[in-house]
Amino acid sequence: MNAETPARNTGWWRALSDAPPAAILAVGWLVLVVYAYPGQLSWDSLEYLRAARDGFYTDAHPPAMSGLWSLTELFVAGPSGMFLLQSLAFITGLYLAMRKTFPARGAAWSAALLTVFPPILLPMGVVDEYALMVGLLMLGFGALLSIQRRINVLGLVALGFAIAVHPTARVAAFPLVVLLFEWPSRPALRRYTVAVGVWLAMTVLAAGANWALTDLQIGHARAERNLFDIAGVLAYSDADRADADAQRVLAGTGLRIDHMIHAKVRASYAPRDASTLLSGDNAIWELPLAPDTPVPDAQRDAIARAWDNLALGRPLQYLSHRLAVTECVLGILDLEHQAVVVPRYPVAREIMLDAGLATRSSGLQDKMTDAARALVDNTPLFVPWIYLVLGLVLLPFAGRYRDIVALLVSGLAAEATLFVTAVDNSYAQSLWLITCACIALVAVIARKRTWKRRKTTVHT
Amino acid sequence: MTALLADIRRWFRGLSPFAILLIGWLTFMLYAYPGFMSFESVDQLLQARASEISAAYPPLMTALWQVVDCVFAGPFGMLVIQTVCFLAGAYLLLKRFMPARPAAFCASLLLVVPPVAAVMAVIWSDSQMTGFLLLGTALVLSPRGSVKIGSLALFIAATAMRIDAAALTFSLIVLLFAWTPTLRWYKRYPIALLVWVAVTLAAIVVNNALTTADENSHPWHDTIAPSDIAGTLRNAPPLSDAELQPILANTPLLPTHDIQDAAQTELFYDMPRTAAERAAIGRAWKELIPTYPAAYLEYRLQLLIDRIRLHGDDIASTTYVWFTDVNDPDSAAKLGFSARPAGIQTVLRDGMRAAGSTELFRPYVYLLLALVLLPFCFRDRELLALGLSGLVGELALFFTATSLDYRYSIWLVVTAIMVAMMLAKRNRTRRDSTG
């Protein structure tokens, strides 16, 4: 190649330009595989795997996740099967979605590049309920955009599984189904009624599946959230309650302390993480933490009563607490997010090896992890509020495009649920918002450019 | 329901060759993922990670694993390399005899049949060699020069994987390599022969260059010669210690008395550690084997009969189905790697263990098949090269094998089955065209 030869005429450029879409997608997917192989595990992932292998499911987490994992374990033991499922669902759905904006090769490029975009790549490499939910939501979204009825139905099935895997998907799936699922030859009112009915049916079926799979109700998740809210209300109260009053309100909740209760709750409370109240030397409450030990009914009822008393009785303090938690989730004031870069091996080596899991990552993976940490520490790419603002800014520009509006509303609504449900500032719970905002950005810019080009062509 | 079945059938018929190969590969992975590792594999991986490449195992394979382990820790990367090379090579070769989709189907079938899958699922030098040989054979037939060079690189890699692989590549290179198709035979074959010599020497040079822990590779002194000596002594006429001690002086001999009786046991020799010991072994071999050629041949013949399972005895399963060294409970901790079988994999592993005791895993079956088919291959250079390669390789093992492992015969098994597939298709095509 000499200085006069345009770069576009050279072999490598032509190879890139002519690469088939499947090859481009494969390369993007392979980057994710190389980073995450055989699928990263978090603490929660190990719980899912244990439940899948024991065949004993509790409501600590939606049993559908463990149920799916027990199915994949028939074919591939360990995290690889679930990782394949979530990553392939994600990149397939993403490609189908981008096909609405680009021709095949362009859609493949944008899907591949979004897959390897670090704020998306990092959490998608972890086998947990968030990544799987996002993968299935993405597949559902992409399939709903198809003109083929069969593909639409498959999309609904994917969304149904997403709802079963994580309750946030109920809210995320609603705008997707209502705005994008069209039953042909029906007037608008009937169309939306049918769509809402379909969403309701999916939600009920998913809940029913989880209920049917659950062997033991332990009630831990609800109890933990309620105690977090209780602590938050107390933390945002102006004056400390007397111990006698605090003991009366919190009777039966499993309180570990009986002296300077309010002050100690205030000291232990951290809006970024509920676990400071339940574990460690300064734990305030005693809550069974073992995955198969239910919270006693009496304790559960007492916690619910205390929550009603405090959260509903003090709405301003409750809202202040929830606002503080949301600020942590979004990274507005506190940039330190939990588990953006998940440790490769969350538990002791012996436990991992006994479970048939690897305890060693490759050299390249270690380098990628270091690079990821550097990005997290030195760039704002992993701060969810940026994507929240992006989503809100894009919404008016996306007004003409139903699919982008549905996607943005889905992401924003899912993030909004965290206002009520979040118990920590785990980064992965914002993954759907981040994904929706990134897709919307690419799609809106591309479509606006295409529209302007067409307008210019028409006028000339 | 009928429409759905019709749709499914149409979908299958519409599958591309790549899709068929992918399905075949994934089916194989149901059995093999993430790859089985025996003691050798574990030791080799530990060497690769410690950057101590010794001649105890093919240094090129250890070096390759060192690189692959940097991307995918554990056996999976190597499993991908050996199976992808295998599938690609088998497909490209079979495509020369049949349309693309049947070729893809046959290549996939070849990978998943138990006698082949049992070896290709394990991270062994034999499996790597087989993959490289198949792909190299397919690529050497390409008209493009760069691809031919690539095929030679694969042949070098295959030769570096096993000491006797030079015998396997002989007919493949000599019969199939031609820089230009217009070369006359009196130029073509001498050039091809020189290329084979160069490939063989290059493999030795590469292995020696990569060895960091020992100075050079001495497979003949370390295993073949001591086994020959012990085997010959077992079948030789009675020899006293006074006769044997001068012959075996300075060799790392373990017994100090009743030497010929001790040759009946497996612990006859320690590994030679010095140049003097290796020279002593060489000298002892040169003295004993020409003196007792019948005893040597009897030992080698018995070894062959045992190795190809020509005896009618029941055979213990020859398949290896464990993820780490089954004899070392600490191997998982040493490697930082552990795996459990998936549900379907458990069934497949049990099936493979059972199949390992059947006639399918008696190499003599494939030897007979190759011999029977050889006359039908004379008209077709590619078939002849493959058929001869498998047979010559097995013949080389007559002189180089030191144990009964089934995996030594994997190339014979693969070539015999492939030649059978190709001949069947060729005959069918001829019948259809004349009919």
Chai-1 contact restraints between the chains, C-beta under 6 A:
chainA,res_idxA,chainB,res_idxB,connection_type,confidence,min_distance_angstrom,max_distance_angstrom,comment,restraint_id
A,Y37,B,F72,contact,1.0,0.0,6.0,A-B,restraint_1
A,E73,B,A342,contact,1.0,0.0,6.0,A-B,restraint_2
A,L74,B,G343,contact,1.0,0.0,6.0,A-B,restraint_3
A,L74,B,I344,contact,1.0,0.0,6.0,A-B,restraint_4
A,F75,B,A342,contact,1.0,0.0,6.0,A-B,restraint_5
A,F75,B,I344,contact,1.0,0.0,6.0,A-B,restraint_6
A,V76,B,A342,contact,1.0,0.0,6.0,A-B,restraint_7
A,A77,B,R340,contact,1.0,0.0,6.0,A-B,restraint_8
A,A77,B,A342,contact,1.0,0.0,6.0,A-B,restraint_9
A,L353,B,A332,contact,1.0,0.0,6.0,A-B,restraint_10
A,L353,B,S338,contact,1.0,0.0,6.0,A-B,restraint_11
A,G356,B,S338,contact,1.0,0.0,6.0,A-B,restraint_12
A,G356,B,A339,contact,1.0,0.0,6.0,A-B,restraint_13
A,G356,B,R340,contact,1.0,0.0,6.0,A-B,restraint_14
A,A358,B,F337,contact,1.0,0.0,6.0,A-B,restraint_15
A,T359,B,G336,contact,1.0,0.0,6.0,A-B,restraint_16
A,R360,B,A73,contact,1.0,0.0,6.0,A-B,restraint_17
A,R360,B,G336,contact,1.0,0.0,6.0,A-B,restraint_18
A,S361,B,A73,contact,1.0,0.0,6.0,A-B,restraint_19
A,S362,B,C70,contact,1.0,0.0,6.0,A-B,restraint_20
A,S362,B,V71,contact,1.0,0.0,6.0,A-B,restraint_21
A,S362,B,F72,contact,1.0,0.0,6.0,A-B,restraint_22
A,S362,B,A73,contact,1.0,0.0,6.0,A-B,restraint_23
A,G363,B,C70,contact,1.0,0.0,6.0,A-B,restraint_24
A,L364,B,C70,contact,1.0,0.0,6.0,A-B,restraint_25
A,L364,B,V71,contact,1.0,0.0,6.0,A-B,restraint_26
